[in-house]
Amino acid sequence: MGKDALISTCMDLHGNVTWRLAENTDLITCYRLAPHEDSMDSRERAVVNLVDRLESGKGRPACKAWIPIPILLPGEQTSTRVEPGKSLYGSIDPATKQAGVTDAAIWIGYAWADEPRNHAVVMAYGDDKDMVVRTAEYLAHHFWSVRHQFEFVAPTATLDECLDKAISSTKKPYFISDMGDNPTAGGAGDVTWTITELLKHPEFTSADGKTLVYASIPGPEFVAKAIKAGVGNIVEGTAGAAVDNRYAPPVKLSGTITSVYLDNPDNKEVVVKIGSIYVIVTEKRKGFHYVKEFTKHNIDPAKADIVVVKLGYLVPELYDIQADWMMALTLGGINQDLPNLPYKRINRPMFPLDKDMPTPDLTVKIVE
Ligand SMILES: [Zn+2]
């Protein structure tokens, strides 16, 4: 592209901004909400910033500030639905309304990449250097000052404890996040540990037990067998653990096919009922984020007793229908036990791995 083109960048706030990336983008911004209900607004802001700079002839902003913050937290503790994430991210918009500041952004970062770039970052840019520096440092200090207040956004427990609570609860649907294998957070999405445990559970072995919907496990061979057999027939086969088999081997599924969905030829889906569990099996790994992804299988998640999803925090449509919700500390690539992960390459000290670390240098690095 050469050095003349003005580059505007919109990112997910769970990304990492290296010095090199900061140098190579002129107008950078990121989402201000998690879950990312503002993703399109953020992209629009990135485009509007670019068009403004071009139309006004102002070109590159005079000052671009970058501050790395040695904090490493998962998205499941930093949702902007609750404090302190809500106020921290809520303080960005007013800061960008100051004269001389074009935009500002806070990146939480991505906690499961063992890379030196893996930490929080604040950036701000605009034409008034003093205001840009002050804004970036204000946001960085705000973030650092609330670091001890971040907690999981729903109660967390082992899968067994979550199931005990869900089974004894009168509230339905009771949602459980199979948090360790969330494919939208980078998990393989095919870890079979949780579904294997569910199928062993006595509560769900008979057809009249509490209904549990499991969304989902990839198993292309099982899907092919089920399509061939058709709805109402019994199919036996295995699914999952093609990518991540560290915790459990492919799971044996044997039950009645209740739904076959062929409308998405790139990822056909079936549902197999085993005891009182409806297991959604897909050809490829997939996150279930919308009610219609259940209802297309004639499953109304709002009427199920228990719904288990491969997610961390619940996405808006599911959050809206849950009567209660827990996040299970399950195994997988998105293991939430960060203090015990064998990091080798991230910078240290890092909060909260090094809990009593000294206050870091949060002064601005000006990106030339
Ligand atoms: Zn994200």
Boltz pocket constraint, residues with backbone or C-beta under 6 A from the ligand:
constraints:
  - pocket:
      binder: B
      contacts: [[A, 12], [A, 13], [A, 14], [A, 36]]
      max_distance: 6.0
